[in-house]
Amino acid sequence: MKNNNILSLLTVLSAGLILNACKLPVISIKDTNISLPLFYTGTATTDTSLAGTIAWRKYFNDPFLISLIDTALQNNQELRIILQEIEVGKNEVKARRGEYLPFVNAGFTTGFEKSGQYTRNGAVEEALEIKEGHKFPKPLPDVLLAANASWELDVWKKLRNAKKSAVLSYLASIEGKNFMVTQLVSEIASAYYELQTFDNLLNILNSSIEIQSNTLSVIRKEKDAAKVSQLAVNRFEAQLLNTQNLQYSIRQQIVETENRIHFLSGKYLSKIQRSVMTDNPLLPEPFTAGIPSQLLQNRPDLKQAALELEASKLNIEVAKANFYPSFRLTAGLGFQSFNPVFLLSPASVLYNLAGDITMPVINRNAIQAIYQNASAKQIQAVYNYERAILKAYIEVLNQLNGIDNYTKSYQTKEREVNILSNSIAISNNLYRAARADYAEVLLTQKEAIESKIDLNEIQLKQKLTKLNLYKSLGGGWN
């Protein structure tokens, strides 16, 4: 009766421990709050055609730029690193898939053993015959040929969820690669347009140097005729030297920009061929930004963040399954004999089959920490996704406004350039007619150069803004 009471008590205690082991810690799971506006601020269009879906080869109409991008996509080291990360993700999917399939191992072992005479095994060997008329060999050989199998039953879908999470992470890495391609295409194009701008700037300076040189020659003749002082000659010559000096800074910027393209292209020095900058618009007409919700389907970084969020949810389920019992089947089949001659005999056949159930009961700190970390990472993934969406919307909005503002700025500055360019001839004529002094000629030339440089920079900003809008809409990876 006493034994029955002890057994009942142990049963109750065991049941209590098992129920307590299955109790899950309280965690937080955050839902995604996607509240994109219906339209971009300042626009109200139902046109869902999206310029970001235009393939980059069709978007860029410059063969030199297309060739540079092609080279970069083939040779860029950072992109190659990401491609290897994708391979790692693909292998991880294979590994996770294999975890919920049976594991089978086969092997062959051989050896021998000598037991002490005054031990249990030694006494048994002395008292018994291994075969009628044959004592145990000393030492006793052992030859084993067997296959063993084990299979964890995925009752709680832990292994399958882990595989699905690995698949989502793999798909996210592909979207990460696509986003990297978008960034790379954008960087190459930006550097290319900067080179065109620097080339144009050198042409502006060369034209200004020619004008200033001609004016300096006139001033020197005026000085020889005692019409002006040496001060006038010095000021015009100083202005000419200042303009000539600007060339060296621009040439250094050209060298650095070309080398940046070399680095992005994964190649050593070579001549960067480029066309002359024109006033032709970069954007195909008509260029439409579509509606904000389309960013979710077209921007690789948003799709990557969404996939990582889904993977984080599955990781919570995987971590939760650690609290539940795990079921495993093990089996073995083979031949074992003390003599290789008898190894394949029916009498040498051995087999086993077993099942076990295990679960954590005491000291579950490790799996609790894993579970809570999975919860924290899921919340982190939600915030990351929401931040990425907000960032994408603001990027598009900034570029849409930039296109409008830089277009107006270019038109205004272009009128200023035309006025000041005409003023150079006017100031020279007035000076020759003694109706203006040399200071007015100097100031007019200086203002004309500065306005042309400003116009050149505005034109670059126009191109970069249009390029950034294309990138912000998810263009450049397809």
C-alpha positions as CSV (number, residue, x, y, z in Angstrom):
1,M,0.0,0.0,0.0
2,K,2.9,2.3,0.9
3,N,4.5,1.7,-2.5
4,N,1.3,2.5,-4.3
5,N,1.1,5.9,-2.5
6,I,4.7,6.7,-3.4
7,L,4.0,5.8,-7.0
8,S,0.9,8.0,-7.1
9,L,2.8,10.9,-5.6
10,L,5.6,10.5,-8.2
11,T,3.0,10.4,-11.0
12,V,1.3,13.6,-9.7
13,L,4.7,15.4,-9.4
14,S,5.7,14.3,-12.9
15,A,2.4,15.5,-14.4
16,G,2.8,18.8,-12.6
17,L,6.4,19.2,-13.9
18,I,5.3,18.4,-17.5
19,L,2.3,20.8,-17.4
20,N,4.6,23.5,-16.0
21,A,7.2,22.8,-18.7
22,C,4.5,23.4,-21.4
23,K,3.6,26.8,-19.9
24,L,4.8,29.5,-22.3
25,P,6.3,32.8,-21.2
26,V,4.3,35.9,-22.1
27,I,5.7,37.7,-25.1
28,S,4.7,40.6,-27.3
29,I,3.8,40.3,-31.0
30,K,3.4,43.5,-33.0
31,D,1.2,43.9,-36.0
32,T,2.3,46.0,-39.0
33,N,0.8,49.4,-39.4
34,I,0.9,50.3,-43.1
35,S,-1.0,53.6,-43.6
36,L,0.4,54.9,-46.9
37,P,-1.4,58.0,-48.4
38,L,-3.5,57.3,-51.4
39,F,-1.5,59.9,-53.4
40,Y,1.7,61.7,-53.2
41,T,1.4,65.1,-51.5
42,G,0.6,67.7,-54.2
43,T,-0.7,65.2,-56.7
44,A,-4.0,63.5,-57.1
45,T,-3.8,61.0,-59.9
46,T,-5.4,57.7,-60.5
47,D,-2.7,56.8,-63.1
48,T,-1.1,53.6,-61.9
49,S,1.5,53.4,-64.7
50,L,4.9,53.4,-62.9
51,A,8.2,54.6,-64.4
52,G,10.1,52.5,-61.9
53,T,9.1,49.4,-63.8
54,I,11.0,50.6,-66.9
55,A,14.1,48.4,-67.5
56,W,17.3,50.4,-66.9
57,R,18.5,49.6,-70.4
58,K,15.5,51.4,-71.8
59,Y,15.6,54.2,-69.2
60,F,19.2,55.3,-70.1
61,N,19.7,56.3,-73.7
62,D,23.5,56.7,-73.5
63,P,25.5,53.7,-74.9
64,F,28.6,54.7,-72.9
65,L,26.7,54.7,-69.7
66,I,25.0,51.4,-70.5
67,S,28.4,49.8,-71.2
68,L,29.7,51.0,-67.8
69,I,26.7,49.6,-65.9
70,D,27.1,46.3,-67.7
71,T,30.7,46.1,-66.7
72,A,29.9,47.0,-63.1
73,L,27.2,44.4,-62.8
74,Q,29.6,41.7,-64.0
75,N,32.7,42.7,-61.9
76,N,31.6,44.7,-58.8
77,Q,33.1,42.9,-55.8
78,E,30.3,43.9,-53.3
79,L,27.7,42.5,-55.6
80,R,29.7,39.3,-55.9
81,I,29.8,39.1,-52.1
82,I,26.0,39.4,-52.0
83,L,25.6,36.6,-54.6
84,Q,27.7,34.4,-52.3
85,E,25.4,35.2,-49.4
86,I,22.5,34.1,-51.6
87,E,24.2,30.8,-52.1
88,V,24.6,30.5,-48.3
89,G,20.9,31.1,-48.0
90,K,20.1,28.5,-50.6
91,N,22.2,25.9,-48.7
92,E,20.5,26.9,-45.5
93,V,17.2,26.0,-47.1
94,K,18.6,22.6,-48.1
95,A,19.8,22.0,-44.5
96,R,16.5,22.9,-43.0
97,R,14.6,20.7,-45.4
98,G,16.8,17.8,-44.5
99,E,16.2,18.2,-40.8
100,Y,12.6,16.8,-40.9
101,L,13.6,13.8,-43.1
102,P,15.0,10.6,-41.6
103,F,18.7,10.5,-41.0
104,V,20.3,7.1,-42.1
105,N,23.9,6.2,-41.5
106,A,25.7,3.0,-42.6
107,G,29.1,1.8,-41.4
108,F,31.5,-1.0,-40.8
109,T,33.5,-1.4,-37.6
110,T,35.9,-4.0,-36.4
111,G,38.0,-4.5,-33.3
112,F,38.8,-6.9,-30.4
113,E,38.4,-7.0,-26.6
114,K,40.1,-9.0,-23.8
115,S,38.2,-9.0,-20.5
116,G,39.9,-9.6,-17.2
117,Q,39.5,-13.2,-15.8
118,Y,38.1,-12.0,-12.5
119,T,35.5,-9.7,-14.0
120,R,31.9,-10.4,-14.8
121,N,32.6,-10.6,-18.5
122,G,35.7,-12.7,-17.9
123,A,33.8,-15.1,-15.7
124,V,31.0,-15.5,-18.3
125,E,33.5,-16.2,-21.1
126,E,35.2,-18.9,-18.9
127,A,31.9,-20.5,-18.0
128,L,30.2,-20.5,-21.4
129,E,31.1,-21.6,-25.0
130,I,30.7,-19.2,-27.8
131,K,29.8,-22.1,-30.0
132,E,29.5,-25.8,-29.1
133,G,32.9,-27.1,-28.6
134,H,34.5,-23.7,-28.9
135,K,35.6,-21.5,-26.0
136,F,35.5,-17.7,-26.3
137,P,38.5,-16.5,-28.3
138,K,41.1,-14.4,-26.3
139,P,41.0,-11.6,-27.3
140,L,37.4,-11.6,-28.6
141,P,37.1,-10.1,-32.1
142,D,34.1,-8.1,-33.0
143,V,32.9,-7.3,-36.6
144,L,29.9,-5.1,-37.2
145,L,28.2,-4.1,-40.5
146,A,25.0,-2.0,-39.8
147,A,22.8,0.8,-40.8
148,N,21.2,3.2,-38.2
149,A,18.2,5.5,-38.8
150,S,16.8,8.3,-36.7
151,W,13.7,10.5,-37.4
152,E,12.4,13.3,-35.3
153,L,8.6,13.5,-35.8
154,D,7.7,17.1,-36.6
155,V,4.5,17.1,-34.5
156,W,4.6,20.8,-33.7
157,K,5.8,21.9,-37.2
158,K,9.0,23.2,-35.7
159,L,11.2,21.8,-38.4
160,R,8.9,22.7,-41.2
161,N,8.5,26.3,-39.9
162,A,12.3,26.6,-39.7
163,K,12.5,25.5,-43.3
164,K,9.9,28.1,-44.3
165,S,11.7,30.7,-42.4
166,A,15.0,29.8,-44.2
167,V,13.1,30.0,-47.6
168,L,11.8,33.5,-46.7
169,S,15.3,34.6,-45.6
170,Y,16.7,33.2,-48.9
171,L,14.1,35.2,-50.9
172,A,14.9,38.3,-48.8
173,S,18.5,37.9,-49.8
174,I,17.6,37.9,-53.4
175,E,15.6,41.1,-52.9
176,G,18.6,42.5,-51.1
177,K,20.7,41.7,-54.2
178,N,18.1,43.5,-56.4
179,F,18.3,46.5,-54.1
180,M,22.1,46.4,-54.3
181,V,21.8,46.4,-58.1
182,T,19.6,49.5,-57.9
183,Q,22.1,51.3,-55.8
184,L,25.0,50.3,-58.0
185,V,23.2,51.4,-61.2
186,S,22.4,54.7,-59.5
187,E,26.0,55.3,-58.3
188,I,27.5,54.6,-61.7
189,A,24.9,56.9,-63.4
190,S,25.5,59.6,-60.8
191,A,29.3,59.5,-61.3
192,Y,28.8,59.5,-65.1
193,Y,26.7,62.6,-65.0
194,E,29.2,64.3,-62.7
195,L,31.9,63.6,-65.3
196,Q,29.8,65.2,-68.0
197,T,29.2,68.2,-65.7
198,F,33.0,68.6,-65.1
199,D,33.7,68.3,-68.8
200,N,31.1,71.0,-69.4
201,L,32.6,73.1,-66.6
202,L,36.0,72.9,-68.2
203,N,34.5,74.1,-71.5
204,I,32.9,77.1,-69.7
205,L,36.3,78.0,-68.1
206,N,38.1,77.7,-71.4
207,S,35.6,80.0,-73.1
208,S,35.9,82.5,-70.2
209,I,39.7,82.3,-70.2
210,E,39.7,83.2,-73.9
211,I,37.4,86.2,-73.3
212,Q,39.5,87.3,-70.3
213,S,42.8,86.9,-72.3
214,N,41.4,89.0,-75.1
215,T,40.3,91.7,-72.6
216,L,43.7,91.6,-70.8
217,S,45.4,92.2,-74.2
218,V,43.2,95.3,-74.7
219,I,43.9,96.5,-71.2
220,R,47.6,96.2,-71.7
221,K,47.4,98.2,-74.9
222,E,45.4,100.8,-73.0
223,K,48.1,100.9,-70.4
224,D,50.8,101.3,-73.0
225,A,48.8,104.2,-74.3
226,A,48.7,105.6,-70.8
227,K,44.9,105.4,-70.7
228,V,44.8,103.1,-67.7
229,S,47.2,102.4,-64.8
230,Q,49.1,99.2,-64.0
231,L,46.4,98.6,-61.3
232,A,43.9,97.8,-64.1
233,V,46.3,95.4,-65.8
234,N,47.0,93.7,-62.5
235,R,43.3,93.2,-61.7
236,F,42.5,91.8,-65.1
237,E,45.5,89.5,-65.0
238,A,44.6,88.3,-61.5
239,Q,41.1,87.5,-62.6
240,L,42.5,85.5,-65.6
241,L,44.9,83.6,-63.2
242,N,42.0,82.8,-60.8
243,T,39.9,81.4,-63.7
244,Q,42.9,79.4,-65.0
245,N,43.5,78.0,-61.4
246,L,39.9,76.7,-61.2
247,Q,40.8,74.2,-64.0
248,Y,43.2,72.2,-61.8
249,S,40.6,71.6,-59.1
250,I,38.1,70.4,-61.7
251,R,40.6,68.1,-63.3
252,Q,41.4,66.5,-59.9
253,Q,37.6,66.0,-59.4
254,I,37.5,64.3,-62.8
255,V,40.3,61.9,-61.8
256,E,38.6,61.0,-58.5
257,T,35.2,60.5,-60.2
258,E,36.7,58.3,-62.9
259,N,38.5,56.3,-60.2
260,R,35.2,55.9,-58.3
261,I,33.7,54.4,-61.5
262,H,36.7,52.1,-61.8
263,F,36.2,50.9,-58.2
264,L,32.4,50.3,-58.8
265,S,33.2,48.5,-62.0
266,G,35.8,46.3,-60.3
267,K,38.4,47.2,-62.9
268,Y,41.7,49.0,-62.9
269,L,42.5,52.2,-64.8
270,S,41.0,52.7,-68.3
271,K,39.6,55.6,-70.2
272,I,36.0,56.4,-69.2
273,Q,34.3,57.3,-72.5
274,R,31.4,59.6,-72.2
275,S,29.1,61.7,-74.3
276,V,28.7,65.5,-74.1
277,M,26.1,66.7,-71.7
278,T,22.9,67.9,-73.4
279,D,19.8,69.7,-72.4
280,N,17.7,66.7,-73.4
281,P,15.5,65.4,-70.5
282,L,16.7,62.2,-68.9
283,L,13.2,61.0,-68.2
284,P,11.1,59.3,-70.8
285,E,8.0,61.3,-71.5
286,P,5.5,60.9,-70.0
287,F,7.1,60.0,-66.7
288,T,4.6,58.9,-64.1
289,A,5.2,58.1,-60.4
290,G,2.0,56.1,-60.0
291,I,0.6,55.8,-56.5
292,P,2.4,55.2,-53.1
293,S,1.0,51.7,-52.6
294,Q,2.9,50.5,-55.7
295,L,6.2,51.0,-53.9
296,L,5.4,47.9,-51.8
297,Q,5.4,45.7,-55.0
298,N,8.3,47.4,-56.9
299,R,11.0,48.5,-54.4
300,P,13.3,45.6,-53.6
301,D,14.2,46.9,-50.1
302,L,10.5,47.0,-49.1
303,K,10.0,43.5,-50.4
304,Q,13.1,42.4,-48.5
305,A,11.8,43.9,-45.3
306,A,8.4,42.3,-45.8
307,L,10.0,38.8,-46.3
308,E,12.2,39.3,-43.2
309,L,9.2,40.2,-41.2
310,E,7.4,37.0,-42.3
311,A,10.5,35.0,-41.4
312,S,10.6,36.6,-37.9
313,K,7.0,35.5,-37.3
314,L,7.9,31.9,-38.2
315,N,10.9,32.0,-36.0
316,I,8.6,32.7,-33.0
317,E,6.7,29.5,-33.8
318,V,10.0,27.6,-34.1
319,A,11.1,28.9,-30.7
320,K,7.7,28.1,-29.2
321,A,8.0,24.5,-30.2
322,N,11.1,24.1,-28.0
323,F,8.7,24.1,-25.0
324,Y,6.8,21.1,-26.2
325,P,7.8,17.4,-26.2
326,S,9.9,16.1,-29.1
327,F,9.3,12.7,-30.5
328,R,12.1,10.6,-32.0
329,L,12.2,7.2,-33.6
330,T,15.5,5.3,-33.9
331,A,16.2,2.0,-35.6
332,G,19.1,-0.2,-36.5
333,L,19.7,-3.2,-38.7
334,G,22.9,-5.1,-39.4
335,F,25.2,-8.1,-38.9
336,Q,27.5,-8.6,-36.0
337,S,29.9,-11.6,-35.4
338,F,33.1,-12.5,-33.7
339,N,34.4,-14.0,-36.9
340,P,34.0,-12.4,-40.4
341,V,33.2,-15.9,-41.8
342,F,29.9,-15.8,-39.9
343,L,29.2,-12.1,-40.5
344,L,26.5,-12.5,-43.2
345,S,24.9,-15.5,-41.5
346,P,21.2,-15.2,-40.5
347,A,22.3,-16.0,-37.0
348,S,24.4,-12.8,-37.0
349,V,21.5,-10.5,-37.8
350,L,20.8,-7.8,-35.2
351,Y,18.1,-5.1,-35.2
352,N,16.6,-2.6,-32.8
353,L,13.7,-0.1,-32.8
354,A,13.0,2.5,-30.2
355,G,11.0,5.6,-29.6
356,D,11.6,8.4,-27.1
357,I,9.8,11.5,-25.9
358,T,11.9,14.3,-24.4
359,M,11.1,17.8,-23.1
360,P,12.7,20.4,-20.9
361,V,11.4,20.3,-17.3
362,I,13.8,22.2,-15.1
363,N,16.2,25.1,-16.0
364,R,14.5,26.3,-19.2
365,N,16.3,29.7,-19.2
366,A,18.0,29.0,-22.5
367,I,14.8,28.2,-24.5
368,Q,12.9,31.0,-22.8
369,A,15.7,33.5,-23.8
370,I,15.5,32.2,-27.4
371,Y,11.7,32.6,-27.4
372,Q,11.8,36.1,-26.0
373,N,14.6,37.1,-28.5
374,A,12.4,35.8,-31.4
375,S,9.7,38.1,-30.1
376,A,12.0,41.1,-29.9
377,K,13.3,40.4,-33.4
378,Q,9.7,40.2,-34.7
379,I,8.9,43.6,-33.2
380,Q,12.2,44.9,-34.6
381,A,11.3,43.6,-38.1
382,V,7.9,45.4,-37.9
383,Y,9.6,48.7,-37.1
384,N,12.2,48.2,-39.8
385,Y,9.4,47.5,-42.4
386,E,7.4,50.5,-41.3
387,R,10.5,52.7,-41.4
388,A,11.5,51.5,-44.8
389,I,8.0,52.3,-46.2
390,L,8.0,55.8,-44.7
391,K,11.5,56.4,-46.1
392,A,10.5,55.2,-49.5
393,Y,7.5,57.5,-49.6
394,I,9.5,60.5,-48.5
395,E,12.3,59.8,-51.0
396,V,9.8,59.8,-53.9
397,L,8.1,63.0,-52.6
398,N,11.5,64.8,-52.3
399,Q,12.4,63.9,-55.9
400,L,9.0,64.9,-57.3
401,N,9.3,68.3,-55.7
402,G,13.0,68.5,-56.7
403,I,12.1,68.0,-60.4
404,D,9.6,70.8,-60.3
405,N,11.9,73.2,-58.4
406,Y,15.1,72.5,-60.3
407,T,13.2,72.9,-63.6
408,K,12.1,76.4,-62.5
409,S,15.5,77.2,-61.1
410,Y,17.2,76.2,-64.4
411,Q,14.8,78.4,-66.4
412,T,15.5,81.4,-64.1
413,K,19.2,80.9,-64.1
414,E,19.3,80.4,-67.9
415,R,17.8,83.9,-68.3
416,E,20.4,85.3,-66.0
417,V,23.2,83.6,-68.0
418,N,21.9,85.1,-71.3
419,I,21.6,88.6,-69.8
420,L,25.1,88.5,-68.3
421,S,26.6,86.9,-71.5
422,N,25.2,89.8,-73.5
423,S,26.4,92.2,-70.8
424,I,30.1,91.2,-71.5
425,A,30.0,92.6,-75.0
426,I,28.0,95.7,-73.8
427,S,30.5,96.4,-71.0
428,N,33.5,96.1,-73.4
429,N,31.8,98.5,-75.9
430,L,31.0,101.0,-73.1
431,Y,34.5,100.7,-71.9
432,R,36.0,101.5,-75.3
433,A,33.6,104.4,-75.6
434,A,34.8,105.6,-72.2
435,R,31.3,105.3,-70.8
436,A,32.2,102.5,-68.3
437,D,35.3,101.9,-66.2
438,Y,37.3,98.7,-66.1
439,A,35.8,97.7,-62.7
440,E,32.4,97.3,-64.4
441,V,34.0,95.1,-67.1
442,L,35.7,92.9,-64.5
443,L,32.5,92.5,-62.4
444,T,30.4,91.7,-65.5
445,Q,32.9,89.0,-66.6
446,K,33.0,87.5,-63.1
447,E,29.3,87.4,-62.7
448,A,28.9,85.8,-66.2
449,I,31.3,83.0,-65.3
450,E,29.7,82.4,-61.9
451,S,26.2,82.3,-63.5
452,K,27.3,79.7,-66.1
453,I,28.9,77.6,-63.4
454,D,25.7,77.8,-61.3
455,L,23.6,76.8,-64.4
456,N,25.9,73.8,-65.0
457,E,25.4,72.7,-61.4
458,I,21.6,73.1,-61.6
459,Q,21.6,71.0,-64.7
460,L,23.5,68.2,-62.8
461,K,21.0,68.5,-60.0
462,Q,18.2,68.1,-62.5
463,K,19.7,64.9,-63.9
464,L,20.5,63.5,-60.4
465,T,17.0,64.3,-59.2
466,K,15.4,62.5,-62.1
467,L,17.8,59.6,-61.6
468,N,17.0,59.4,-57.9
469,L,13.2,59.5,-58.6
470,Y,13.7,56.5,-60.9
471,K,15.6,54.7,-58.1
472,S,13.1,55.7,-55.5
473,L,10.3,54.2,-57.5
474,G,12.1,50.8,-57.5
475,G,13.8,51.2,-60.9
476,G,17.2,49.9,-61.9
477,W,17.3,46.3,-60.8
478,N,15.2,44.8,-63.6
